[in-house]
Amino acid sequence: MREEEAIDAVKLAAIGAGLPAHDASVVRVGENGVVLLPSAGVLARVVPRAAKGSDPRREIDIAAWFASRQVPVVHPARPEPLIVGQYVVSLWEYLADSRPADLVTLAKCLRRLHAVAIPEKSLPILSPFDRFEERYGRAPASMLATALFCANSAIISRAGGPLRNSRSARQCCTATRIWRISW
């Protein structure tokens, strides 16, 4: 996704939702886009309609479900995603004064999260290695060693091998998530 595509999709979605979009700015663009609408207090997530493994409607439902159980989450600014051409745009409250949580706060949030009963509609299984092979080819040179390790871990994990539940696999998942977020 290009920056212009993300901005255009979000501006059209904002107009459809009655939100100001004159000051839209790209936060991040990769497979998906994230665009800030400061005047509206909204952060928009842009996903191609054909994207595998991404379901903005489900993300909104899960956020609402967690909020109903007093788990701290970012709230959707709109209860439904908006379809704009080949993109789906979800709008979320923007937490302008947010900052990374300290370990104690994070631990309390995780404890609250893990105390919540599993929903009737079970959550999708997280597969951090989905489409990994196509992604690691786009890795910055500084991350190629990690990408190659993770690619090998993905192959072993899919085969039910020893890294499936190991610390190395979890570290790789974290590295993959950080890498994916940085795109």
Secondary structure, DSSP 8 states (H G I E B T S, - for coil): --HHHHHHHHHHHHHHHT---TT-EEEEESSSEEEEEGGGTEEEEEEETT-TT--HHHHHHHHHHHHHTT-----BSSSS-EEETTEEEEEEE--TT-----HHHHHHHHHHHHHS---SS------TTTTHHHHHTT--GGGHHHHHHHHHHHHHHHTT-TTTTSHHHHHHHHHHHHHHHH-
